[in-house]
Structure formats: C-alpha cells, structure tokens
Amino acid sequence: MTLYTPLRTVAASAVMTLVAWPAAAHDDAMQIVASFSILGDMVEEVVGDLATVTTIVGPDADAHVYQPSVADARAVAEADVIFVNGLGFETWSDTLIAESGTEATIHVATDGIMPIEVDGEIDPHAWNSLPNGVLYVRNIADAVAEAMPDHADEIAANAEAYIAELEALDAETRAQLSELPDDRRTVVTAHDAFGYLADAYGLNFLAPVGIDTEAEPSAQDLAVLIEQLQAEGAAALFVENITSPALVEQISDETGIEIGGRLFSDALSERGGPATSYLAMFQHNLGALLDALGSDVDG
C-alpha cells in the first residue's frame, strides 16, 4: 500500500524522541488512530463505544502542512488500527507510521473512490461529496469488523444507520442545489478543496491556490483570476476555516463580489462551532452555499 507521502524530518524527530520513552500500559479497548478530524468523526460513528479513537490533526487544523508531535508518534506506536485518507493528503504519514514501529493494520479510507485531478494533480478532498462519504464509511466498517469480528453485527448496524443519514442529506443537497440557475453556480474559495462537491452537485469552484494550502499563487495567476471574475462574475466568495482570509478579502476588494461566509473544507470546527461532525459540516456548508448562491434568485 502506498500513502503517496514524502519524508518529513519533524515526524522522524518525534519518533526518535518516542523511542527513548518507556512503553505505557495499553488500554484494554482497541486503539484506533485517524489521520484528521473529518475521518476521525466517521470512525467514531462506526465504532461507537467499542474502541478508543485518537485523531492526529484536530479541528480547524490544516493537515496539508501539519507537523506531527511526540504525542502523535506515541499514539501511532500504540495503535491497533490506523486510518488515513490517502490520495496524497497526509504529507507526513508514511514517515510517522514507518518510524513508529507500530504493529497496527493500516487502512486507506479512499479505497475504491475514483479520484479527480486539479491542474494535473490528484485531488485528495474526496469527502466533499456525500456519495464518497458513504464509501469512506463502508471501508471503515469493513476494516473495523475485521479487527473486531465479535462485534461485526454492531459495527454493521452503526454503519448502515450512519449511511442512511448521509444518503438522506445527499438527496436534500441535490434537491436544493438543483434549483439554482446557471449564473448562480460559480463560487470562489481560498484553495481547491471542493472539486468533488462541484462534480457531485453541478457547481463550479474557482481558487487562487491549488489543492495544497502550502502553495502560494503567483501574482500573474491571481491577476488572471481577478480579471476573469471582473469579466464573468461569481455568485459568491468564501473564506475557509483552515486558511487565511487575506486572499479572498483581496479578491473581494478588487472585484466587488461579497464574501458569502465561511466553508469548512479540510477540518471540522472546534467544539461549539457549526461543524463539529462530518454531517454537521456538510449541513453548514450547504446552508452557507444556499444563502449566498440563492440570495438573488428571486431578486
């Protein structure tokens, strides 16, 4: 299995520090590690109270540029099962996993998902389509049931109940977004995280930065995008919870297009926020899109 990840010195350093520590007592519950908050929430929905789930990259944090800590290395070393997104999303995971000495089984949650490309690069943000979210859940359920065969029936029941909620929200999303006119379907965000959502629901997303938040747009690319928006327009601009709003604010200033709010792209919100689960995240994003894109439909 390939996780498409280059080496990271920080991850190796964290694991080297871990090696010097004495091993802690292992919790009797199965230990599952998920690479980032959205995936961790999916795993928790499937396993319920059957396992302890630890998430590496937490809410409102950017997994593209994350640097693992000693605590992360320790969690991976003690894990029984590890879930990663794959598709090149976690640029630190191969080193962290390989150097930890973990005996955990490693599972890629995007197995079976048809990837899309942005500017010749694989887009890893596959969870931003609810049908893909269903595939994530099925992959998680299969892996956890294999690890805990005595609880396979309970895991399957949890997964099917969760999938029913995802499918109901998918149907609602399609119904509501289908009513938007063609000239209210273009959205600008800070980075290219919503290609799967665009494909699934007939929207058009533009961004000054590609799929990786670590990239910086050139002045020429930004100027081209601004000229395009001045000529063709867009229904709304959105900031994201994991990126600086500066670029989007600049685009708004130069085009006169209003910022329609904040979308959650790569991470859930902190407790008390509007996107503390995968379902809540999608519901929030749908509401924000409808508020902005549909605002002039009757005007």
Secondary structure, 3 states (H helix, E strand, C coil): CCCCCCCCHHHHHHHHHHHCCCCCCCCCCEEEEEEEHHHHHHHHHHHCCCEEEEEEECCCCCHHHCCCCHHHHHHHHHCCEEEECCCCCCCCHHHHHHHHCCCCEEEECCCCCCCCEECCEECCCHHHCHHHHHHHHHHHHHHHHHHCHHHHHHHHHHHHHHHHHHHHHHHHHHHHHCCCCHHHCEEECCECCCHHHHHHHCCEEECCECCCCCCCCCHHHHHHHHHHHHHHCCCEEEEECCCCCHHHHHHHHHHCCCEEEEECCCCCCCCCCCCCCHHHHHHHHHHHHHHHHCCCCCC
